[in-house]
Amino acid sequence: MTFIVIKCFCDQERFIMSKRLATMLKKGLPALLVATLCLSSHAQGWKFDPRVGGLQEKMANATVKLDIVKQCGNWTGTGVLFHFENKDWSKQMQVVLTVRHLLDDAESVKITLPVKNPNKSETVTRMDFLLNRNTMVVEPHPDSSVDLSAIIITSALQELQNQGNWSLCFSFDTSVLADDNFYARERQLDPVVMIGYPAGLMDEVNLQPIFRRGVYATNPSLDYRGRKEFLLDIPNNGGSSGSPVFRFDDKMYNDRTRGGANITIGSRLVMVGISFDGINPSVDKTPIIIATGPSNNTAWVLKAARIKELKEMLIVKYMK
């Protein structure tokens, strides 16, 4: 028997999926369990904005390009937008999550966002937020050996809104993050998507990042070398540091519950971590991985638990 679960994110999608199910049953597909779930945007933690489309668009519009100036030279990296809130939702903050080693000793950071001002034009334009040492608020992960930091941009986005602009970016909250139960059902060679700005590449006209596909190179249910990390087999150029890594399935997937035979009709988006360079910021600045040739095909990834740890620290410091 095949278990079928239909996950719908709106009434229109629920109607479409019910029509698909009726067609499948007419064709004699064996089904032991059929359930229709209407998942609200609040329950998923994804604030559905009509200006930001489907799941692929949300991944793209949550991933921002970072240009960092240091005394040792200019760096390019990737960040992902998140919003954190306290338990009663009375306080929130907007952050860009990225790797710590990019921000250490930074003189300035430029964050590129797509925006449009409906009072002036429907054209999407580029806006660069330039944060210097005096205006940049960076909070590193409480464990100095974890290569993760948050740039707090709440004030910058408020200023953008006060000017009448709409940010076409999208921010996740922690409900999109993988937990231990999710990792336990993952396997080596399962496919993943990494989004970022490898070698500084981006679609400058449409202000879009680069999507890349790869697979788990190590078992994500295990802590690689005893740390909350795993490896990917995926093209990984400089500039990819800070890239979000997702498990994305479109139309249908097996979530390996019920003995590994639970086929779900619908889309799934789970953030499994953030790419970094195998650096321990508390020890040195030298990557463990040394790229050879035009691309290195191994990526270190921090597990999603590290993001949750950073969030808890920020709540205590800013949102009590």
Protein Blocks (a to p, Z undefined) as FASTA:
>chain_A
ZZdddddfbfklmmmmmmmmmmmmmnopacfbdcdddddfklnopacdfkbccfklmmmm
mpccdddddfkbccdddddddddddfkopaccddddddfklmgopabdcdddddddfklo
mcdcdddddddfklpccdddfblkbccddddfklmmmmmmmnopacfbdcddfklpccfk
lmmmpcehiacddddjehhiacfknopacddddddfbdfkbceehiacddddddddehjg
opacddddehiacehighhpacceddddddfbdcdehiafklmmcdfbdcehjbdcbdcd
ddfklmmmmmmmmmmmmmZZ
